[in-house]
Amino acid sequence: MTGELLRRLREAAGIKQTDLARAANMANSTLSTYESGRNGMTNFMAARLVGLIDALLSDRTEEFSALRAEADAQMDADEAV
């Protein structure tokens, strides 16, 4: 996998580079070198980073779903008044 594709995946998920680096327990500069192509990634590292993007996105999706349900409930309550 190319670093460019990793960056595009991360950005499409709305995840900051610093957040992914923190989740991967690596320096932001290391992740930056992967994404820029200055340093190659092993398949293991690429799979690990994609898995972390997926996990971070899943956490955000769950949080969004919970907040959306709360907002819907508040709007329903406002309409009942």
C-alpha positions in Angstrom: 0.0 0.0 0.0 1.3 3.5 -0.8 1.6 6.2 1.7 -0.6 8.4 -0.4 -3.4 5.9 -0.2 -2.9 5.7 3.6 -3.2 9.5 3.8 -6.3 9.5 1.7 -7.9 6.8 3.8 -7.1 8.7 7.0 -8.4 12.0 5.6 -11.6 10.4 4.2 -12.2 9.1 7.7 -11.8 12.6 9.2 -8.9 11.5 11.4 -6.0 13.9 12.1 -2.5 12.6 11.5 -1.6 13.3 15.1 -4.6 11.2 16.3 -3.6 8.2 14.2 0.1 8.5 15.2 -1.0 8.6 18.9 -3.2 5.5 18.4 -0.3 3.7 16.7 2.1 4.7 19.5 4.5 6.3 17.0 5.9 9.7 16.4 3.9 11.9 14.1 7.0 12.4 12.1 7.2 8.7 11.5 3.6 8.6 10.2 4.4 11.6 8.1 7.3 9.8 6.4 5.0 6.9 5.6 2.3 9.1 4.1 4.7 11.1 2.1 6.5 8.1 0.7 9.9 9.1 2.2 9.9 5.9 4.2 8.3 2.6 3.0 5.8 0.6 5.2 5.8 -3.1 5.6 2.5 -4.8 4.9 2.2 -5.5 8.6 2.5 -1.8 9.4 0.1 -0.8 6.6 -2.5 -3.3 7.9 -2.0 -2.1 11.5 -2.6 1.5 10.5 -5.6 0.7 8.4 -7.0 -1.3 11.3 -6.5 1.7 13.6 -8.2 4.0 11.1 -11.1 1.6 11.1 -11.2 1.4 14.9 -11.1 5.2 15.3 -13.8 5.6 12.6 -15.9 3.0 14.4 -15.6 4.9 17.7 -16.7 8.1 16.0 -19.6 6.4 14.2 -20.8 5.0 17.5 -20.5 8.5 19.2 -22.3 10.1 16.3 -25.1 7.5 16.4 -25.6 8.1 20.1 -25.6 11.9 19.7 -28.0 11.6 16.8 -30.4 9.5 18.8 -30.2 12.1 21.6 -30.9 15.0 19.2 -33.8 13.1 17.7 -35.3 12.5 21.1 -34.9 16.2 22.0 -36.6 17.2 18.8 -39.5 14.8 19.4 -39.8 16.2 22.9 -39.8 19.8 21.6 -42.6 18.9 19.1 -44.7 17.3 21.9 -44.7 20.6 23.9 
